Amino acid sequence: MRRSLALFWLVAGVMHFAVPGPYRAIVPRRLGRWRREIVAASGVAEIAGGLGVLSERTRPAARWWLLATLAAVFPANVEMALRSERYDRIPAPLLWARLPLQALLALHVWRGTAA
């Protein structure tokens, strides 16, 4: 479970740099001035969290780091759901459905980083 958790976060973080456009598009408008920086910071946060999961020594900190990261990016997911017309490639019900899925991801982080 830990390896899959780490891999998920590492891939997610790298994607912020490999294909930044979609991530920049979901940064809430009020933060639009810092789109590039926010996407880079969230990518670094996800990579750091994924790496942290791998080591027993850093795993407890990785747990809280990743939970905080999920909380920090939640507004972008809300932005997508509220402005579904901007994301016409994704059906609006899926954008709304992904909001509670973050709770499941948080649970996976919690369990995957348990001692």
PyMOL commands that set and color helices and strands:
alter all, ss='L'
color gray80, all
select helices_A, chain A and resi 2-18+20-25+29-54+59-82+84-86+92-112
alter helices_A, ss='H'
color red, helices_A
deselect
rebuild
show_as cartoon
